[in-house]
Amino acid sequence: MGSYDISITQNNVGRIDRLAEADYASAHDANAGDYIQNHYHQMLVGQYKSGTPTYSVYRGGIEFNLATLAGLTLSACKLHINLASGSTVPDFDITIVDGKDLGATFVAADFGELLDETTSWGELNTAGLSLGFIDITLNATGLAAVQAAIAGGVIRFGIRSSRDISSTEPTGDERISFIGNQVTETNEPKLIATVIVDEPTVTTQAVTAIAATTATGNGTIVSIGDTPVTQHGHCWSTSANPTTVDSKTENGAGSVGSFTSSITELSPNTLYHTRAYATNAGGTAYGDDVEFTTLAASFVQTAVIG
């Protein structure tokens, strides 16, 4: 059993804010936002108290298309975002919440919908964060939600501040900013899903055509596992259970069936160990260790007459 990561770029990332209210409750508890942006380039999450004072609350939504995860089982997920500015407020978590009530296009009413979502699917404290890419790992609840959503093909996250969730009135600027929709996908939010996959099954057969410095390795790919075999062959060493860090052949992509490898550059009259191997996205699998001994070196004696 192995795993590999699949990276999915956001399908929509948007701001759902309530701005510049005279009192905190009017901003925090509003049923609708007054600044809504879909496919937006710069995201804000958190709360803000101006010197006037006025109060603003910033919430967000992100949608991911899960089509590439169809039929797969996940072991972990994380939200990968590019932090553009941070907050020095302690105990402020960027928090992922359920975005089930958000539509494909975010609207004003989604501000109120997110107010009711208080269960964390994953969070990361902002204190001490460096600008640049950060990862928010989904907890068991968030991971289960993504797994369940694969069948429907789409999942939507709400993004809130933990101080917003706890209805803690801001004392100043308590916001972080991260990069949203861009012309190129490099800096956009991504869902990185770790997928559980079966490695190939491979067996090693007896070595044939043994000579002083060469031999033929024999193996069989019994099953390719959950993803295509990208490399296969034989590895060998004078020590037991060789791996691909030792001498090896690289026969390229493979399919179910038997194969051979040309084992070369051996020393005469030497005991070797070899194993067939096959690699897919889940990792590299090996057959059993098989021993063979090369032949002694032959020589030709030439008589000189004269």
SVG drawing of the C-alpha trace seen along z (x, -y; Angstrom):
<svg xmlns="http://www.w3.org/2000/svg" viewBox="-30 -58 92 81">
<polyline fill="none" stroke="black" stroke-width="0.4" points="0.0,0.0 1.3,-3.4 0.1,-6.9 0.6,-9.9 -0.7,-13.5 -3.2,-15.0 -3.3,-18.8 -6.6,-20.5 -6.7,-24.2 -9.7,-26.2 -12.7,-26.4 -14.0,-29.6 -12.5,-31.7 -14.4,-34.7 -14.9,-37.2 -18.1,-37.5 -17.8,-40.6 -19.8,-42.9 -18.1,-46.3 -18.0,-49.5 -20.9,-49.0 -21.3,-51.3 -21.4,-48.4 -19.8,-45.0 -23.1,-43.0 -24.4,-44.7 -21.4,-43.5 -20.9,-40.1 -24.6,-38.9 -25.8,-40.3 -27.8,-38.0 -26.2,-39.3 -22.8,-40.7 -22.4,-43.9 -19.2,-43.2 -19.3,-40.0 -16.6,-39.0 -16.4,-35.8 -13.1,-34.6 -11.4,-37.3 -7.7,-38.0 -7.1,-39.0 -8.7,-37.4 -9.2,-38.8 -10.2,-36.8 -10.8,-38.1 -12.1,-41.2 -11.3,-44.9 -12.0,-47.8 -11.2,-51.2 -10.4,-54.3 -13.9,-55.8 -14.8,-53.2 -16.5,-51.0 -16.5,-47.2 -16.0,-44.9 -16.1,-41.1 -14.4,-39.2 -15.4,-35.7 -14.6,-33.7 -15.5,-30.7 -13.5,-28.3 -14.9,-25.7 -13.0,-22.7 -13.9,-20.2 -13.2,-16.7 -13.6,-14.8 -9.9,-13.7 -10.6,-12.0 -13.4,-9.8 -13.2,-6.3 -10.2,-7.0 -9.7,-6.8 -8.0,-9.6 -5.7,-9.5 -5.2,-13.2 -6.1,-16.6 -4.8,-20.1 -5.6,-23.6 -2.6,-25.2 -2.7,-29.0 -0.2,-31.8 -0.3,-34.2 0.1,-37.8 -0.1,-39.5 -0.4,-38.4 -1.8,-39.4 0.0,-39.9 -3.1,-39.1 -2.5,-36.1 -4.9,-33.1 -6.3,-34.0 -6.8,-30.8 -7.6,-30.7 -10.4,-28.2 -12.0,-26.0 -15.7,-25.4 -18.4,-23.6 -19.5,-25.5 -22.4,-23.2 -24.8,-26.1 -22.7,-28.2 -23.7,-28.2 -21.5,-27.8 -21.6,-31.6 -21.3,-33.3 -24.1,-35.8 -24.8,-38.2 -26.9,-35.7 -23.8,-33.4 -22.5,-35.8 -25.3,-34.8 -25.0,-31.1 -21.4,-31.0 -22.4,-32.6 -24.0,-29.3 -20.9,-27.2 -18.8,-27.1 -17.3,-23.5 -13.7,-23.6 -12.6,-21.3 -9.0,-22.5 -7.3,-25.6 -3.9,-27.3 -2.8,-30.0 -1.5,-33.2 1.0,-34.1 4.5,-33.9 3.5,-32.8 5.9,-33.8 4.4,-35.2 4.3,-32.7 2.7,-29.3 1.1,-27.8 -0.9,-24.6 -4.0,-24.1 -4.4,-20.4 -8.0,-19.2 -8.9,-17.3 -10.9,-14.0 -14.2,-15.9 -12.9,-17.8 -11.3,-14.8 -14.5,-12.7 -16.4,-15.6 -14.1,-15.7 -14.2,-11.9 -18.0,-12.0 -18.2,-14.9 -16.2,-13.0 -19.3,-11.2 -21.0,-14.6 -17.9,-16.0 -17.7,-19.3 -16.8,-20.6 -17.1,-24.1 -15.2,-25.5 -16.1,-28.5 -13.1,-30.4 -13.5,-32.3 -11.4,-33.7 -11.6,-31.8 -12.3,-35.2 -15.2,-35.7 -16.5,-32.2 -16.3,-33.0 -17.9,-36.4 -14.9,-38.2 -15.0,-41.9 -11.9,-43.1 -9.6,-45.6 -7.8,-46.6 -6.7,-45.0 -7.2,-41.3 -7.0,-40.2 -4.9,-38.0 -4.7,-38.2 -4.0,-35.4 -3.8,-35.3 -7.0,-34.2 -7.8,-33.9 -4.9,-34.6 -4.2,-34.6 -1.8,-31.7 -2.6,-28.9 0.8,-28.9 -0.3,-31.0 -4.0,-30.1 -5.5,-28.1 -5.2,-24.4 -6.6,-21.3 -3.9,-18.7 -5.3,-15.3 -3.2,-12.3 -4.6,-9.2 -4.2,-5.7 -3.1,-3.3 -2.0,0.3 1.5,0.8 2.1,3.4 2.6,7.1 5.7,8.6 7.6,11.9 11.2,12.9 12.0,16.1 15.4,18.0 18.2,16.2 19.1,17.8 21.9,17.5 24.5,17.0 28.0,16.1 31.1,14.7 29.9,11.0 26.3,11.2 23.0,12.9 19.4,12.7 16.9,11.7 13.4,13.1 10.3,11.6 6.5,11.3 4.2,8.3 1.2,10.1 -0.8,6.9 -0.1,3.3 -1.9,2.0 -4.2,-1.0 -2.2,-3.2 0.0,-2.4 3.4,-0.9 5.8,-3.6 9.1,-1.7 10.1,2.0 13.1,4.2 15.6,6.0 18.0,4.7 21.0,6.6 23.8,6.5 26.2,8.8 24.0,8.2 20.6,9.7 17.4,7.8 18.8,5.2 16.7,2.1 16.6,-0.4 19.4,-2.4 21.6,0.5 22.5,1.6 19.4,1.9 17.8,2.1 15.1,-0.3 12.7,1.3 10.2,-1.5 6.4,-1.3 5.0,2.2 1.9,4.3 0.8,7.6 3.0,10.5 6.5,11.8 9.6,9.8 13.4,10.2 16.3,7.9 19.9,8.0 22.1,8.0 25.6,6.8 28.9,5.6 29.1,8.5 32.3,9.9 33.3,13.5 32.8,16.3 30.7,14.1 27.4,14.7 24.8,12.1 21.2,11.3 18.5,10.0 14.9,8.9 12.4,8.0 10.7,4.6 7.8,2.5 6.9,-1.1 3.6,-3.0 2.4,-6.2 2.0,-4.3 5.6,-3.3 8.0,-0.5 7.2,3.2 9.8,6.1 9.7,9.8 11.5,12.3 15.3,12.3 16.9,14.8 20.6,15.8 22.9,16.7 26.7,17.2 28.5,16.0 30.9,18.3 34.6,18.2 36.5,16.1 37.7,18.0 41.0,17.4 42.8,18.4 46.5,19.5 48.4,18.6 51.6,20.5 54.4,18.4 56.5,20.3 59.8,18.9"/>
</svg>
